[in-house]
Amino acid sequence: MLENFVTSLSTYLLAVSNGNLMMVAFYAGLFVALMTTLGSLLAIISHKMPDWGMDFSLSFAAGVMIVASFTSLILPGIEATGSFVPAGVGILLGIVLIYAIDRFVPHEHLVKGYEGPEELKNKLRVVWLIVLAVIIHNLPEGLAVGTSIVFDLKTGVVTAIAIGIQDFPEGTVVSLPLATLQKKRFQPILMGALSGVAEWIMVLVGAFFFTIFHSLLPYGLGLAGGAMLYVTVKEMVPEIYKHEKNELLVTAGFFLGFYIMLFLDSMLG
């Protein structure tokens, strides 16, 4: 039933887009951006998130991203060429790309604290530093959706659905702590929406680039997968376990995301 839904949705998107994959990427990017914004809207309802809420949300997202990195990106990249080399080179490029962004773009993690050039630490407000951190996390997700759509439409649709599902709690993770810091509601929602728009842009960038340079697609799949793995392993996992609280719940959140993404991907057979 769900496989038929994905097939029907893919066919419908292709039809309304007149066979234009860039338009399909536009709709997929819009979906993930809206899911992030909807999650941010929870800032209207409450200023306070339970102690376990942020870590559970991040761990759920990490579970989705780990599976998507392999099943939707790295393994298809290897299978497309029958060789590990293009995907392997792409993985390395993705790691280096996000490392460079992480190293030179100042941003503030909610748990881990400030990262970036020390001379910029006091020049940017904490709110913007947090938003920059979330945007950095979202770039690989957007790239993954756009790249997978060009590789295979059904794989791209499943990836967009899974990323959209985990973007809802991610939007909440952005907006509620900002609402607590600022004692405001609407600006944190705008900040969450901004992170969603950044992800939408990356969906379009990934689809556009690899539509033109199709021969580089296996490298692009590896790059998106490597970038997501780097963000998950280096940024998200240490952050969600740093408090050493609610570890069982956090681990359950990870495997919930893990199973959901694995289930969605298994529909493609």
N, C-alpha and C positions, 0 to 999 in steps of 0.2 A: 504493500500500500504506500509506504513512504517512498520507495523507489519509484513508483509510478508518479507520485507527487513531484519528485525532483525532476523526472523526465518531462512531465507536463509543464512544470514551471520553466525549465530550460527552453523548451520549444516555444512557449508563450513569449518569453523575454526576447528570443531571437526573432520571432515574428513581429512583435511591436517595435523592434529595433531595425526592421528591414534587413536583417542579417549583418548589421554593423556591430562588431564586438565592442567598439568604444562606447556605444550607447548602452549595451548590456553592462559594461563596467560602470557607466554613469549611474545606472539604477542600483547596481550592487553597492557602489560607494555611498549612494544616498541612503540605502537601507542601514548600513553600518553606522553612518553618521547620525541617523534618526534614533537608532537604538542607544547610542551613547548619550544623546540629548534626553531621551526618555528617562534613562537612569539618573541623569542630572536633575530632573524635575522633582525627585524625591526631596531635594533641599527645600522645596516649598512646604512639605509636610512636616519635616522634622529637622532640627539643628543637630541632633545627637545620633550617632551611630553606635550600636552595641560594641563593647570592647572586641568581640570576636568578628564583628561584621566586616571590617576592612580586610583582615587577614584571610577570612573565608572567601571573600570576593576575589582577592588577588590570587589565592591558591587555585580557585576554580578556573580563572583565566589562564594560569600557568599550565594546568592540566590540558586545556584545549590547545594551547600553543605548542606544547611538547608533541602531541600527537599530530597536529596539523603540519608541523615542521617536517615530519617524516612521511606521513601518508599522502599528503597533498602536494608536497614540494620536493623533498630530497629523493625519495624513492622513485617518483615519476620521472625526475630528472635523470636518474641513472638508467631507468628502463627505456627512456626515449632514445638514448644513444648506445645502450648496451655496454657502457663504460662508466667507471667511477670518476674519471678525470674531470670532465666538464662540471659535474655537480660538486665534486670535491674542491675544485678551484673556486666555484661560486660560493661555497660555504665559507672558505677562508676570506673571500672578498667581503661577504656579509658581516663576518666577525670584525674585520678591520674597519669597515664603514661605521658600524655602530660604536665601536671602541673610540674612533676618532671623534664622532659626535659627542659621545659621553665624556670624552676627555676635554674637549675644547668649548663645548656649549655649557654655560653655567646652568645648574638646575638643583632643586632641593627635593630630596626624598622625604616622605612623611615620617619615616622611621629612621632611615640611614643618615639623613642630614644632607649637608651641602656637598656637591661635587662640581668641579670645574676650576677654571683659573682663579687663584686666590685674590688677585687684584680686582676681580669683578664681584666678589662675594657681597660687599656692602653697597653695590651700586644698583642692584635689582631687588625689588620687593619680594618677600617670601612667597606671596601668592603667585607671582609670575614665575618664580623659580619652580614651584610645584607644577604649574601648568606646563612649563617647558619639559619637565621630567615626564609627564604623561604623554605629551606629544612625541617625545623620543621613543617611548614605549609603543606608541600607536603606529609609527612609521613602518616597521616591519609587517604589522598586521595588514595595513593597507596595501603594501607592496605584494604581500602573499595573495591577497584576493585578486588584484589586477593581473598578476603573473599567471595564476592558476586558471583564470578565465581564458586567457589566450591559449594556454596549453590544452585545456579540455573544458568545454562549457559546463558539463555536469559536475566535474570536480570543482570548478570555480564557484558554482552555485552552492554546493555543499559547504565549501570553505567560507563563503560569505554568510551563510546561515549560522554556522558555528561561531564565527568571529562576531557576528551581530549579537548572538545570545550572550557571549561573554563580555561584550561591550556594554551591556545594560548595567551589570554590577560595577564595571570599571567606571562608568559615568557617575554612579553613586559614590564610588571611592574618591572621585575628584571633587564632587560638589559639596558633600556633607562636611568633610574636614575644612574646606574653604569657608563654608557657611559658619562653622564654629569659630574659625579664626577671625572672620570679618564681622560677625554678628549681622550679616546681610543674607538675603536669599537669592535675589535675581542675578547679581553679578556672578556668583558661583555657577549658576545655571548657564550663563553665557560662556564662562570659562570651560565648562564641560562640553558645550556645543562647539567651541573653538577646537578642542582636541578631536572631536568627531569630524569636523571639516578638514582638519589636517590629514586625518586618515583617509577621507574621501578623495582628497587631492592625490594621495599616494596610490590609491587604486587606479586613478586615471593615468598617472605617470607610468606606473608599471605596465598597464595595458598598452598605452601608446608606444612606449619604447620597444617592447618586445613584439608588437605588431609590425613595427618597421624593421627591427633587427631580429627576425624570427629565428635565424640560425643560432643566435645567442641565448635562446630560451632555456636550454638545459643549465647554462651558467646562471641565468636569472632565477630559476627554480632553486638552485643551490644557494644563491645569494640570499633570497628571501627566507629560506629555511635556516641558514646559518645566522642571519640577523635575529630571527625569532628565538632561536636557541640561546644566543648570547644574552638577549634581554631577559629570558626566562631564568637561565642558570646564574647569571652574574648579578642581575638586579632584583628580580621578583622573589626567587626562593630565599636568598639571605634576608630580604626585608620581612617576609611573612613569618620567618622562624626566629627573628632577632629577639622578640619579646620573651620567647620560651614559655608562652602561655597558650592555652587552648590548642596544643599541638595535635591532639587527636582530631579535633574539629577541622583544623587547617588541613591535615592530611586527607580527611574525608572530602573536603572541598576540592582538593587536587584531583582525587580519583573520580569524583563526580564529573568534573570537566573532562578528564581523561576518557571515561567511558562514553560520555555523550558524543565527543568528537569521533571516537573510534566507531561508535554505532552509526553515526551519520555517514562516515566514510565507507563503512562496510556495505552500505546500500548500493554503492557503485559496483560491487562484485569484484 
